[in-house]
């Protein structure tokens, strides 16, 4: 089936055109269309996490279905609004995505955290992890954490991305960046974010071993 994609501002510059017709598989969702666009227009790919998507002039989520002949608009942050990045995604993470979301000339301190899958837990060899999330609520909670950091350490900006699905040892499960005028606030904001994430964000982890499996927090 065919859909129409509209590009504006920075998205238009990265894609090199203002609109195009795109063939997508029947039953595609917004996330599928974005994956096709990232492959077709590589300069656009780093910008995609910062964009909002509108279908038929209504903002939608990544899991929203796309109908035949639909019009999709890629919406960069509007004038006066800095990009905020609090996302749950089903693809490999890149630390540069969260860094780009918070970096600025006024940020003298920028601290990052990368959480990777370990190959052992309590002496047991880990084969893989499976992450599951209540994505809409998880992203709302991540945004709340960003707001808490901004209130506690004024001027500190935060970005968080968490991956779901199957991950093997060495792959990144979460990336966080905090930026502030001074390093102390950036360190504190980043540490606060990872601790709050583990407390309140509805993301679950199941560990698979050679001799069994367990949901973290429920197992022995």
URHUQUI-V55797 format. One line per field, one symbol per residue. burial: # if it has 24 or more other ideal C-beta (glycine too) atoms within 12 Angstrom, else .. A space follows every 10 residues. Layout:
# URHUQUI-V55797
burial: ???
This chain:
# URHUQUI-V55797
burial: ..######.. ##.##....# .#.#...### ####.###.. #..##.#### #####....# .#####...# ######.... ..######## #.###.#### ###...#.## #####.##.. #....#.### #.#.#..##. ######.### ..#.###### #####.#... ########## ....###.## ####.###.. #.######.. .....#....
